[in-house]
Structure formats: structure tokens, C-alpha cells
Amino acid sequence: MIQQVKELSQSEVTLGAGTLYGNLDRLLEAGFVATDGQETVDGRARRYYIITGDGEQTARAETARLSQLAAKAKRVLGS
């Protein structure tokens, strides 16, 4: 996930392990993601997650909200 965030953001976002796992715990608690298995790779536990229906709905709504906010900012700045 850390590498994927870096690639998707074209290295503009660097996600630390503590930030990632803290956020995953909050997303699990809120019901926005669910665990989807676990395995041990090179002696380390690797957990897999899947977005839930509520998580997808919330992500779509937040994306729309941020898009509207960006459009308002562009209007204010005259872009």
C-alpha cells in the first residue's frame, strides 16, 4: 500500500507505516474496510483488506465533496 500510494501520487505523498496502520485500524472500526485474509511472508504477518459497501459509498461522497470544494476555490481564484 505504501508503495502504491507513492506511485499513484507520483511521489508527492509518502505514507509512513504508523500512519497507514493507524488509519487502517480506524477504517476497520468504522466499518469502511474489512479484513480479507492473512498470511505469513518471510516471517512477517501480511494482512489483506477489502473496502466495504459503506466504505465505497463514503469514499465516493468525499471525492465529490472535495471536487466541489476545488471548483469553488478555482472560481474564487479566477482560474
Helices and strands as residue ranges (DSSP letters): H 2-8, H 17-30, E 33-41, E 44-51, H 53-77
